[in-house]
Structures are given as C-alpha cells and as structure tokens.
Amino acid sequence: MAAGTLLSSGLSGGLSSGILDPQALISGAGVWGLAVVCLIVFAETALLVGFFLPGDTLLFFTGVLTLTGAIHAPLGVVIAAVSVAAILGDQVGYLIGRRAGPAIFNRKESGLFSRESVAKTESFFERFGSATVTIARFVPVVRTFAPVIAGVGSMRYRSFIMFNVIGAVAWAGSVILLGFGLGHIPGVAEFTAHYIDLILVGIIVVSTVPVLVRSLVLRRRRQVRAADAR
C-alpha cells in the first residue's frame, strides 16, 4: 500500500493545478468515490456538460485508485458500474435529442454549448454513420453530442442501444484497465495521465483509418464499374 500511496501523491502533484482534478475528486469522496465517478460519467452526456468534466482522465485515475485501494470496490465491479452509468447517460442524451429535436441546437452559443462542437460531431456521423455512437466514446466533446444528434436524426433505437452498450463497455473497460495496469509503473502512469486524450484519439485513428481506406477503395471500384457499364 505504501507504493500505492506514493503513486497517488506523485500523480496528484502533476495534475493538482487543474480546475477539476480527477484524483482529488475521487480521493476526496472517500467511500463514495465510485459513486462520484459514475455521476460524472452520467452527467457528461445526459446533461450536455462534457466540456469541463475530466472525462478520460477521470476513468484513468479510477483505474489507478482502484489499484491503490482509494476506491473500495473490486476492479470488475468498478468497470461494470461505470459502464452502466455511461450507457444510461447516452440513453438520456438520445431521448433529449428525440424529444427536443433540432430546436436544441438553435440555442445561443455559450461556454457550455458550442456550435463548432455540434458541427464536429455531425461530421463524425457523416464519416462513420451509426458507429459514431461507439467511436465518440473515445473522443472528448464529440461523445457529449453524439447521443443527442443520434436522437435528433431519429437513429433506430435498437441500433443506438447496441452501439451505445458496445461503446460504453469498451471505453470504461479499456481506460480503467489502462490506469489499473500502468498504475504499477509511477513514471509511465503520470505521463499517460497527462496525454490520455491524445493517446485515445491516436488509438481511434489507427483503428479506423484502414476501415476508411478500404471503404473509399470499394466505393471507387463501384463507381468505375458503374461508369464502364454505361
């Protein structure tokens, strides 16, 4: 446990200057640490306030602090609880989009609402279609608007649920496990905590680029065949 305490101290020293310090949020909640994490994960998409919440870094520290014992729950329970919170958050976001419709995006620009962010999310849907609901989990800000835009666009509810569950479990599981695994190596854990968003975006790029290239190649071949058939 001494090593875990040392790790927590080192990590908090590197990020304590942030407005919302994930490590301090969880540690300060004591036995309610996991509940706080789940509440924040839920609010990020359900309440459209993902802009200033710690997001990926929060889950990374959830893994680290599960290792050190600051979160008093088994790793499997932590991942399951966060996954459920993420699923429910997106479900609420989807219902908001379905009920409010396009009117929700006609609100004035504010510190918590950016039309640029909406446009960025819409471009994701144009590129990845329904899979955006899953991919968006790993992209800050986009994950806040993705379920709402899915609702506005009347995405099939069954499809949304499927991609929602896949994305929530993949996101919560991978980031928490990353924190739990790297938590054994203080130097690596601190570096990863600082650059977690970039690392996750990099993973998504590496994973999706081959799919996009293949899709473009197939589309080009179909166009050529159609032109030759004329």
N, C-alpha and C positions, 0 to 999 in steps of 0.2 A: 504493500500500500504506500510505502514511502516513495517508491518510484512513481506511482500514480500521482501523488501529491506534488512531486517535483515537476511532473509533466504539466499538470494543471496550472501551476504557478508560472512556468515558462510560457505557456500559450497565452495566458491571460495578460502577461506583461507585454506580449507582442500586439494584442488587439484591444487593450483596455481603453484606448483613446477613442474608439468608435462610439457613435451616439447610441447604438444598440449593440452591446457586447454580448454575443450569444453565450459565451462561457459564464459570464456574470448572471445572465438571466436564468440559466438553468441551475447553477450552483446556489444562487440566492433564493430559489424557490424551495430548497430543501426536499422534503419527501414529495412535494408537488411538482418536481422538475419535469417529469414526463408529461403531466397534465398541461403544463405551460407550453411545452414543445407542441403538443397536439393542438392546443388552442391557436397558437400562432400559425401552424401549418394550415389549419382550417380557415382562419381569417384571411390568409394570403390570397385565396381565390374566391371564397364565399363573400367577402366584404370588399373586394377590389382594392385592397390596401397592400399589395405586394411590393410596392415601390420602396418602402422604407423598412421592411422587415428583413431579418438576416437570411432567410431562405436556405440556400445550400450550405452556407457556413453553419447555420443552426443545426442542421442534420449531421454535419461532420462532427461538431462538438458533442452532439448527442451520442455518437459512437464512442468518442474519446472518453466522455464522462460516464458512459456505461461501463467502460473498461476500468476506470478508476474507482467506481462504486458510488460516485456522486448521484447517479440515477439508480435508485433502488429497485431494479427490475431486471430479469433475465434478458439477454440480447434478443431472443425470439419474440418475447412479449413487447419489447420496445419497437421493433420493426413492425409488428402486427398493428400496434396501437397507432403509430404514425401513419401507416398505410391507410387505415380506416379513416383517420382524420383528413388525409389528403383526398380520399375518394369522396367523402361527404362534402368537403369544401368545393370540389369541382361540380358535384351534383347541384349544390345550391347556386353556383355560378351559372350553370346551364339553365336552371329554372328561371333565374333572373333575366337571362337573355331571351328565353322563350316567352316570358310574361311581358317584359317591358318592351321587347322588340328594338328596332333601330333607334327609338327615342332615347335610349340610354346613352347612345354615342353622340347625341346632339347637345349634350351638356357643355358648359363653358370649360375652357382649359383651366386647369388648376394644378396645385402642387401634387395632388393625388391622382390627377387624371390627365393623360397626355394623348392627344390625337395621333401624335407620331408613334406612340406605343401601339395604338389600335391599328394603324396602317402597317406597322411591322408585323403584327400578329396576323393580319389579313393576308400578307404576302406569304407567310408560312403556310396558311391554308391553301393558297393557290399552288404552292410547290408540292406539299405533302398530303393534301386532302385530309381525310378523317384521321390519318396517322399523326396529324399535328397535335391532337389531344394527348398523345403519348410522348411525342418528341418535346413538346412545350414544357413538360415537367423539368427538363434539364436546362431550360433557357430562362434566366431571370426576366421578369416583367411580362414576357410572352405568356408564361404559364398563368399569369393573373387574368389575362383577357381571353385566352383560348376557350375555356368552357363557356364564357358569355357569348362569344362570337359563334360558337357551335350552336348555342340555343337560338340566337338571332337568325342564323341560317337554317334553322329547323333541321339540323342533322338528326338522322334516325336515332331514336332514344336507345335502342338496343346496341347500335354501333357505338354510340357515345359511351355507354356503360362499359362495353368491352375494352375500348381504348383507354378509358379512364382508369379502370382497375389495373390493366397492364402497366400503364404509366406510373400510377401511384406506387405499386409494389416494386417496380423496377427502380424508381427514383429513391424511395425510402430505403429499400434494401441495399442498393449499391452505395449510396453516400454514407449511410450509417455504418455499414461494414467497412467502408474505406477508412472512416475515422477510427473504428474499433481496431482495425488491423494496423494502421500506421501509428496508432496511439502508443504502440510498443517502442516506437523509434522517435523520441522527442524532436530531433532536428528536422526529420522528414515531415513529421506531423505539423510542425509550426509553418514550414514552407507551404505545405499543401493547404493549410487553413487560410493563408493569405491569398492563394491563387486558385481556390476551389472553383470559382465561377468559370475562369478561363480553361481550367482542366476539363470540366464537364462539357463546355462548348466544343472543345477540341475533340473529345470522345464522340460527340454527336456528329461533327463534321466528318471525322474519319469513318464513321459508321454509315452515314447517308450518302456521301459523295459517290461511292461505287454504284449505289442504287439509282441515283440520279443520272449518272453517266449511262448506265445500262438502259434506263428509261428513254433518254434522249436518242440513243443509238437505235433502239427499236422503233421509236416514233419516226426517225429519219428514214429507216428502211421501209416503213409502211407508206410514207409519203412518196418515196421513189417508186415503189411498186404501183401505187395508185396513178402516178404520172405516166409510167410505162404502159399501164392498162388502157389509157385513153387513146 
